[in-house]
Amino acid sequence: MSRTTGIDTAQLHAAAVALVAATLPHVGQLPFWVLTLVPGAIALRLALARPPGRWLLIGLVVVVFAAVLFRFRTIAGPTAGGAFFCAMVALKFLESRNRRDLGILLCLAYFLAISVFLNSEAIGIAVLVLAAVLATTVALTFVAEPDGPPVRARLRLSGTLLLQAVPVMLVLFLLFPRLPGPIWGLGDEQTARTGLDDRMSPGDITRLTESSEVAFRVNFEDEPPAPAERYWRGPVFWSYDGRAWTEGESRHRGLEAPTATARERTYTLILEPHGRKWLFGLDIPVAADGDVKRRTGYNLVTDDRVDSVQRYEMRSALEYRIERELPRARRERALDLPSGSAPRARELAARWRAEADGPQGVVDRALAFLRDEDFVYTLSPDPLGDTPVDTLLFETRTGFCEHFASAFTVLMRAAEIPARVVTGYQGGEINDDYMIVRQSDAHAWTEVWLPERGWTRVDPTGAVSTTRLDAGIGSLEGAGSLDLLSRRDSGVLREIALLWDSVNHGWNRFVLGYGPTLQKQLLERLGMDALGRWALGLVMLAAVGLLIAAVWLLALRPVGPRDPVERLWRRARRRLPRVGVRPHPAEGPIDLATRVRRTRPDVAPAFSRIVSAYVRLRYRPAPHDSAFRELREAVKAFRPRRRPPRKR
């Protein structure tokens, strides 16, 4: 059967299964209408005897292009481009009419399956992609050999081919030079991800408690800090507009270390993608590997958005003194309040300042006020209206961490004490030998600047709810509304979930997090560190050599037999299916001639002349020139019609 011969039902069904398998990893990531286009195109193509007309297909392409452009405002980027590519592959199945079309479709199915890694690299996604690759390989065997072995044998053959590729994959993965980030640099549109935002207003962090998604995982070299010391520093906010806090202007400072004590922790942090540029570290980070910068708020950032799992080795100080001398410009920023905002809070802070003995006295008065005035730390605070600080402090007195951090910072600034809001996470759950920090652990606190001490953490949450810092979010009023993992209840289901999280942690740590640092450690253990760049250069040279060999074998080497006799014989065999006779792979020429004589006696004489010449050339001594000339003429004249002539 030639490459342009029509396709049968088995080949079409195999390609349909491969296309569905390649689409499954994208469920939940691509729009629903794109995903439904795949089974729709498959059902329509299977119902039709032949593909739709060209103009209908062109119209569908225009409609799909317009729909993607309307939905995403672009067709570039992993999400928009993935949606458009998935829709085009579905339309390619709809237009498939021969083996060549199916071969192209299955090659596209490989790319469709692996393109999901642009959006997610979870272990479950990897399993689905592996299944899609296996299904596509099986479909290729149907395209290459439609009358071959049964499906079970094809599965065994395809699985064997994939297993044979595993050693090459492992060598390339472990030894090929690693880049410090993804190998692609696509300008993705901003996708919605769970995590801290670049602004904080009442209710923002409260909503994060509804999510038990993992923010990051941590492996400590020594003992982890106590629960009350697990402050994970994130965005720091300086600017306040009366309701919301933002970072405002913030410059990079480099990674100069603050004055730290001997109480430090060294750890490896594996950060889940959150679509922003900031990183997290145990308060206060004093050293980190990779391209990490520190801003004026001592929060860590990177140049690129975190759109894939990132692994960092860090060292943090649990006791520290930072910025004992506060520059005038930063002092003014840390004291700025909008005119007319929170008048009652300003009046209260002014009275404290007049009565207290220095800034520390004002801080103590504010904490005592929150502790003694029946404030409630709850997941369901009352609405605050247009004057959130005054309403919280003097009316509702119910709030979450961001409410109290915001109000406390306003009080400090009103008392002429420099202050800023720090957001991040507080807490963490030990699971086996590592710590899990979830989105539900999101937290906000205040830093005030005190003479001789510099920036000092003050968490008003501890004054309102003493159990929050020690027992976590599950200790709060209304915690029963949280999901199982956020509540941290005991039970079989939760143990299973933690076991699965251990598997995911290993995947993130040793597969997704395998970068230059881990590769260097592996090469040192293998004794290859002395070779350095020479060893990696040899690996790259070998990879380039394999690539050149593959291109030569697949593209430059002539396809089909070089023997002219064999080419003529195969040409004659390829013309038999049009008369209803499909040659079997292991069928000899004489047996095939017998079957042709029995099935189509009208074409048997012409085919018998071809068989006779071929047998003489292959199996009997005969003059080569005359026999070859006879075979060539017989094949040239062999033009059987699709149906036998009617008897009159």
ABEGO torsion letter per residue (X at the ends): XBAABBBBAAAAAAAAAAAAAAAAAABGABBAAAAAAAAAAAAAAAABABBBBAAAAAAAAAAAAAAAAAAAGBABEAAAAAAAAAAAAAAAAAABABAAAAAAAAAAAAAAAAAAAAABABAAAAAAAAAAAAAAAAAAAAAABAABBBAAAAAAAAAAAAAAAAAAAAAAAAABBBBABBABBBBBBBBBBBEBBABBBBGAAAAAAABABBABBBBBABBBBBAAABBBBBBBBABBAGABBBAEBBBBAEABBBBBBABBBBBBBBBBBAGBABBBBBOBBABBBEBBBBBAAGBBBBABBBABBBBBBBBBBABBBBGABBBAAAAAAAABBBBGBGAAAAAAAAAAAAABBEAAAAAAAAAAAAAAAGBBBBABBBBAEABAAAAAAAAAGBBBAAAAAAAAAAAAAAAGBBBBBBBEBBEEBBBEABBBBBAAABBBBBBBBBBGAEBBBBBAAAAABAAAAAAEAAABBGAAABBAAAAGBBEAAAAAAAAAAAAAAAAAAAAAABBAAAAAAAAAAAGAAAAEAAAAAAAAAAAAAAAAAAAAAAAABBBEBABAAAAAAAAAAAAAAAAGBBBBAABBAAAAAAAAAAABAAAAAAAAAAAAAAAAAAABBBBAAAAAAAAAAAAAABBBBABBBBBX
